[in-house]
Every structure is written in structure tokens, then in C-alpha cells.
Amino acid sequence: MPHPLSVLIVAHGSSRYADAARPAMEHAGALRHRFAAVEVGLLAGYPTVADALARLPPGPVRVVPFFMEDGYFVRSVIPPLLPPHAALGEPVGTHPSVADIAAALVPSDASDLVLIAHGSARNPGRRLAAHTHTETLRHRFGSARLGFLEEAPFAADVLRAARGDKVAVVG
């Protein structure tokens, strides 16, 4: 029997790239049999957070930020969009099992591993879940590096420094 709770997954989305919400939609599909209702709302694109909330039945709602970090969008953008009866959860990317998911993507013959994260131009240098996941993977594989798109160390520089002829890259 499904849990009586409804779940709202909030993802960034994109008004330019229709496929940007695909991972969040797939995640919602995997959860639908476990909860009363599961919807996806996007900050950019359709369905919006308001549209998704309107499709949920009355009652408690658990909001799951489909983000890698507890950053600007999770702390500042999402909360004002939610009704008082909605409980905001932790971003999926901060869960320790993300390192297990990344590890499953690494070929056994990889010579080096590079994780790519977004980072923050607004708040560079902050301790992020990506750092923790990289350390976990470093312990498992002996080598793992972290590069960012918006702050140092930049992904391009980290990729240039990668060792060996078979570098695994996980975003």
C-alpha cells in the first residue's frame, strides 16, 4: 500500500532544453508506486512548481530538491514557492549513496576518476557534498579528483591533470 504522503520533486529544468528535466521525471516515475502522488515542478520550464502543487491531492507534501547541493536554489529560490503544509527535505545530491551511484558508473579498468560538479561563482570554496563524494571515491579507487564548472579547480584543468589513458568522468 502506498504511503499517504505526496511528494513534490523540484528541479531546475530549462526553458531552452526540453530534455533537461528528464532525470527528475524518471526519478518521479520510479517513486510513484510508493506514495499517494508524485509530481515534478521546475524552476525553469514546464510544469512549474505551482502547476505541480495544484495536481497534488490535499494533505502533507514532502518537497525533494533535485539538486546536488544545499545551495542558493534550495535555500533561497524554492522555499517562497511552497505552501505552509509542505516540508522541504534535503537535496538528493547530499545523500551519501550518491558516491555509490558514481562508483557504479566507473569502469573497472579506469586509470583515474574525475567528478565534475557545478560549484558556485557566488560562494566559491564552500565545503560541498561533491567534496565528500570525491573523498569517498578516492578511498575506494585510490584516485579521484574534483573539478567545477564555475569555480576553481576548474573541470578543464582537472581533466588536463588526470593520469593514465582511461579517465572516467562522472558528472
C-alpha positions, 0 to 999 in steps of 0.5 A: 500500500502506498504511503499517504504522503505526496511528494513534490520533486523540484528541479531546475529544468530549462526553458531552452532544453526540453530534455533537461528535466528528464532525470527528475521525471524518471526519478518521479516515475520510479517513486510513484508506486510508493506514495499517494502522488508524485509530481515534478515542478521546475524552476525553469520550464514546464510544469512549474512548481505551482502547476505541480502543487495544484495536481497534488491531492490535499494533505502533507507534501514532502518537497525533494530538491533535485539538486546536488547541493544545499545551495542558493536554489534550495535555500533561497529560490524554492522555499517562497514557492511552497505552501505552509503544509509542505516540508522541504527535505534535503537535496538528493545530491547530499545523500551519501549513496550518491558516491555509490551511484558514481562508483557504479558508473566507473569502469573497472579498468579506469586509470583515474576518476574525475567528478565534475560538479557545478560549484558556485561563482557566488560562494566559491570554496564552500565545503560541498557534498561533491567534496565528500563524494570525491573523498569517498571515491578516492578511498575506494579507487585510490584516485579521484579528483574534483573539478567545477564548472564555475569555480576553481579547480576548474573541470578543464584543468582537472581533466588536463591533470588526470593520469593514465589513458582511461579517465572516467568522468562522472558528472 
